[in-house]
Amino acid sequence: MSTPPDEGLKRVVGVRTLAINAVNMTIGAGIFALPALVATAIGASAFLAYIVCTALLGLVLLCFVEVGTKISTSGGAYAYIEEAFGPLAGFLTNTIFWLGFTTLANAAVINVMVNSLELFFPKLGDPVFRGLFFLVVFAGLSWLNIRGSKESTAFVTGVTLLKLVPLLLLIVFGVAHMNSENLHVSEWPSWHRLGEASLILFFAFGGGAEATLSATGEIKRPTYTIPRGLLLGVVIVFLFYLSIQAVAQGVLGDALAEQKEAPLVAVASVVFGSRGLVLMSVAAAVSCFGLISGDMFVSSRVPYAAARDGLLPSIFAKIHPKFSTPHFSILLYAFVSFVYSISGSFRQLAVLSSASILLIYVGVIAATIKLRKREVEGAYINPGGLTIPVLALLATGWFLSNLEWKEIVAVIIFLVFFTIVYFLMKTFQKNQ
């Protein structure tokens, strides 16, 4: 097996850690609202949407796995697209991913986290205390990430297991409160309604598991670890989401669709009584924190990868002499996440974040097709020739067709603006 390139980073992420990170990055705040949203769309047949969404997303992830085992440097989707289509495509992918998607998601999630904690700490409703809380969280996670990748992965593993415990308890004890009649499908959904429900789930599933590949430069034996860790994580997420949906539907029945704000709190109140509210509020806060801590580990490497390739100032490519981590890249990522979180601008930019991950998917699928003939010892190759990449492209195109015009226009403006930035930056570098 060929040796992956040395970036000066420590390769400490194995199959188990990668799978746990994939679970952590996908199961976040969304799980506490999803059951009601899907039930509103297609009722008791919600399980079909989970199957369709997982199958379509699985096609995309298989492309990530194939190209990810061929390119084992840090950067994830950015590294794959840059390798296949050049620095401009790479720069746009890098910028869309961390500036228009992941930091934005962090800002939204940490606000949900604070909203959950307000039940116990009313002071967090004050903008000043709220801002200080954001600062402490991002500063603390920055310090942990700079200290070392091994320490960060151990912390993320612990938080992930901790956040899954309340949800597992809800599943286990909720089974006894389920009514089989609530699971009866009285009317099967049309393809259009099933598509709408699947799209809702896609934005909860998407951008999570594959984001773990942004830290490819710290993954041990990438050609072995990536396919096993990533796909194992996706299977766990699918089973977890499906179990939560089944319990929620079985306990609440038609009333589930009416609990749009906090469906799992309603389920927990039936299962655990008055303690259910406290349990789910704590679970929501821990789940959000777990997602943010996991994202800080993997996505903070994306600016580093861009700087390494000359697309951002070289200072962000520096590796800490003692801890072997991209410390300036981590600080930049945390700072942008913090600014988004206190400004509230993430609300206006949310429309862009949902569309941007779909564009990145298209780029990775195209990179998979272009790099198909590249031979790397031990690399995973999808069976059936180009069948899987083509099906993945069709699936992603189907999701894109469901976007509104304002979302498409926002993406175009973003791409045009940063294309201009790219050429201005290159002109400046040339003059220097």
Secondary structure as the mmCIF struct_conf table of DSSP 4:
data_model
#
loop_
_struct_conf.conf_type_id
_struct_conf.id
_struct_conf.beg_label_comp_id
_struct_conf.beg_label_asym_id
_struct_conf.beg_label_seq_id
_struct_conf.end_label_comp_id
_struct_conf.end_label_asym_id
_struct_conf.end_label_seq_id
HELX_LH_PP_P HELX_LH_PP_P1 SER A 2 ASP A 6
BEND BEND1 GLY A 8 GLY A 8
STRN STRN1 VAL A 13 VAL A 13
HELX_RH_AL_P HELX_RH_AL_P1 VAL A 15 THR A 26
BEND BEND2 ILE A 27 GLY A 28
HELX_RH_3T_P HELX_RH_3T_P1 ALA A 29 PHE A 32
TURN_TY1_P TURN_TY1_P1 ALA A 33 ALA A 33
HELX_RH_AL_P HELX_RH_AL_P2 LEU A 34 ILE A 42
HELX_RH_3T_P HELX_RH_3T_P2 GLY A 43 SER A 45
HELX_RH_AL_P HELX_RH_AL_P3 ALA A 46 GLY A 68
TURN_TY1_P TURN_TY1_P2 THR A 69 LYS A 70
BEND BEND3 THR A 73 THR A 73
TURN_TY1_P TURN_TY1_P3 SER A 74 GLY A 76
HELX_RH_AL_P HELX_RH_AL_P4 ALA A 77 PHE A 85
HELX_RH_AL_P HELX_RH_AL_P5 PRO A 87 PHE A 97
HELX_RH_PI_P HELX_RH_PI_P1 TRP A 98 THR A 102
HELX_RH_AL_P HELX_RH_AL_P6 THR A 103 LEU A 117
TURN_TY1_P TURN_TY1_P4 GLU A 118 PHE A 120
HELX_RH_3T_P HELX_RH_3T_P3 PRO A 122 GLY A 125
BEND BEND4 ASP A 126 ASP A 126
HELX_RH_AL_P HELX_RH_AL_P7 PRO A 127 ARG A 147
HELX_RH_AL_P HELX_RH_AL_P8 SER A 149 GLY A 174
HELX_RH_3T_P HELX_RH_3T_P4 VAL A 175 HIS A 177
HELX_RH_3T_P HELX_RH_3T_P5 SER A 180 LEU A 183
BEND BEND5 SER A 186 GLU A 187
HELX_LH_PP_P HELX_LH_PP_P2 TRP A 188 SER A 190
HELX_RH_AL_P HELX_RH_AL_P9 TRP A 191 PHE A 205
TURN_TY1_P TURN_TY1_P5 GLY A 206 GLY A 208
HELX_RH_3T_P HELX_RH_3T_P6 ALA A 209 GLU A 218
STRN STRN2 ILE A 219 ILE A 219
BEND BEND6 LYS A 220 ARG A 221
HELX_RH_AL_P HELX_RH_AL_P10 PRO A 222 LEU A 252
HELX_RH_3T_P HELX_RH_3T_P7 GLY A 253 GLU A 258
BEND BEND7 GLU A 261 GLU A 261
HELX_RH_AL_P HELX_RH_AL_P11 PRO A 263 PHE A 272
TURN_TY1_P TURN_TY1_P6 GLY A 273 SER A 274
HELX_RH_AL_P HELX_RH_AL_P12 ARG A 275 VAL A 298
TURN_TY1_P TURN_TY1_P7 SER A 299 SER A 300
HELX_RH_AL_P HELX_RH_AL_P13 ARG A 301 ARG A 308
TURN_TY1_P TURN_TY1_P8 ASP A 309 GLY A 310
BEND BEND8 LEU A 311 LEU A 312
HELX_RH_3T_P HELX_RH_3T_P8 SER A 314 ALA A 317
TURN_TY1_P TURN_TY1_P9 PRO A 321 PHE A 323
BEND BEND9 THR A 325 THR A 325
HELX_RH_AL_P HELX_RH_AL_P14 HIS A 327 SER A 343
TURN_TY1_P TURN_TY1_P10 SER A 345 SER A 345
HELX_RH_AL_P HELX_RH_AL_P15 PHE A 346 LYS A 370
TURN_TY1_P TURN_TY1_P11 LEU A 371 LYS A 373
TURN_TY1_P TURN_TY1_P12 GLU A 377 GLY A 378
BEND BEND10 PRO A 383 GLY A 384
TURN_TY1_P TURN_TY1_P13 GLY A 385 LEU A 386
HELX_RH_AL_P HELX_RH_AL_P16 THR A 387 LEU A 400
TURN_TY1_P TURN_TY1_P14 SER A 401 ASN A 402
BEND BEND11 LEU A 403 LEU A 403
HELX_RH_AL_P HELX_RH_AL_P17 TRP A 405 ASN A 431
#
